[in-house]
Amino acid sequence: MRVALFGGSFDPPHMAHVQCVAVALASGEVDHVLVVPCFQHVLGKESTPYVHRVEMVKQALQIFGHLVEFSDIEEQLGGPSRTLDTLQALIAQRPSTSWRLLIGTDILAEKEQWYRFDEVARLAPPLIVGRQGWDAPADTDFALPAISSRTIRNRIQAGKNLGHLVPAAVWHYIQKEGLYGTK
């Protein structure tokens, strides 16, 4: 099985996350996407509680059915989440799986901040999806819109319309749970 590991804070998940999964599955490079919400950010970044982020990303990606699986491996590992630790644990659990790391081009600019990115890339060669506003490798054919979770949180807190920046199920969940200052 060829699986793309797609990790992130997903705070909240948005349409670019959905599109990223769609592009990965359509690429023919992977058969399946394993989504791993970050349990605890390694740099101490404040996040919405894990349970809410997990539920929102499940809601956002439910359209892919059995092609997308969710893992709580980072919660099981505990403590700050490092992709290398996550990947090594997944490889131990699924030794016959061929892994790819699903990332946007924005992550390429941050790879020096990652813990042992070269080792991560060796174990799970990156499957890179373009993102508007970021330099992309020459062979990147598709660029996702420049949507960020931070922008969405700011728009919600400012009472601005989200349009179609998040899936409807995610917006309903945010409102139901009163996340990001909604009432």
N, C-alpha and C positions, 0 to 999 in steps of 0.2 A: 504494500500500500504506500502511495506517495501522499504525504500529508504536509500542508502548510501550517506552521505554527503562527498564529496571529494573536499577539499580546497587545495590551494597552490598558490605559486607565479607564477608558470608555466612560467619561465623566462629563456629559452624557455621550452615549453613542449617537452618531449622526449619519447622514446620508453618504458621506464619503467613506465611512466604515463599511456600509452596506455595499457600495460600489467597489470597494477594494476586494471584498470577498467575491463579488461577481466576476471581477476581472481575473482573479486568481483561478477560479474554477473554470472560466472560459479559456484560459491560457493553454490548457492541455498539459501543463507542467505538474499539476497535482490532481488527485482524485477526491480530496477531502480537505476541509479546513478545521483545525482544532483551535478554538478561541479560548484564550487564557486571560481573564481579567486580572490585572495587577492587584495583589493582596495589600501590599504596603510599599509605597514608593521608596526606592532606595535613597533618594535625596530628601526624604522627609516631607514631600509635598502633601499638603492637606487635600483629602479627597472625600467625596460623598461616601457614606458607609458602604462597605463591600457588598453586602446583601442587596442593596438597591442597584448598584452598578451591574451586578451579575444579572439581576432580573431585567434591567433595561436592555442589556446587550442581547439577552435571549429573545426579548420581544422584537428588537430591531432585526434580528437575523433569522427569525422563525420561517421566513419565506423560502429559505434554502432547504428546509426539511432535513433529511438524513445526511445531506452533504456537509453539514456543519455540526460539529460536536463541541460541547463546552467542558472545560476541565477546571476543577478547583485545586489543581496541583500546587499553586502558589500559597493557597490557604493551608494546605496540608504541610508544606515545607515550613510555613510560619516565617515571621520576621520580614525584613526588607526583601523585595523581589528582585532577583538578578536573572537575566535571561539565560546565562550559562548554567546556573544551578537548576533552573526549570528544565532546560533542554536535557541536561544530563539525567535528571530524574525521569523524564519522559522516555529517553533512550533506554534506560534500565527497565522501564515498564513494557516497552514495545521495541525490542531489539531488532525485529525484522522490518521496521518501518523506515522508509526513506524520508528524511525531513528536509523542509525548506523553511526559511524564515521570511514571512510575509511582512514587508515594510514599505512605507512610502519614501519618496526621495528626500523628504524632510529629515528622515532618520539618518540618511547618509551624512548630512552635515553635522550630526551629533555623535557619530560613531566613536570619536576619540574620547567621549565622556563615558562610554559604556565600559563595563568591566570585561576585559579580554574579548573584545569584539572579534578579533581575528580567529579565536578559537570557536566562538559562536558561528562565524561564517564558514569555518571548516566543517563543523558538525551539521550545519543546516545552511547550505548556500542560499544567500538572499534571493528572494523573488521580489523584484522591485517594481512598484507601481508608481508612476509619475504623479506629481502633485503640483498644481499651478503655483508659480512663484518660486520654485526650487529647481536647480539644475538637475537634469536627468541624464542617465547614460544614453548614448546614441541609439541603442536598440529599444528604448522605451517608446511605445506607440500611443499610449493612452495617459492622459493627465486627469487626475481627480480635481474637482473644484477646490478652491482654497477655503475650506470650512474647517473650523477648529472648535473643540469642545469649550475652550475659554471664551470664544466669541459668542457661542450659544448661551453659556452661563451669564455672560454680561448682558446679552439681549433680554434674557428672561428677567434678570434683576432690574433692568431698566424699563420693564413692561412693554418691550417692543415685540412686534409680530415676528414669529419664527418662520413664517412661510412654510416651505417644505424642507427645512434644514434638518429636521429629525423625523423619523417615521412616526405616523400618527399614534401607534401603540406606545411609543416611548413618550410622546407628549402627554398622552392620557395618564400614563404611569407617573410622570413628573408631577402633574396636577393632583392626582389622587393622593400621592405621598407627601405633597407640599415641599418638594425639593427645590433648591436654588431660590428660595424666597417666594415661591408661589403659595397662594392661600386657597 
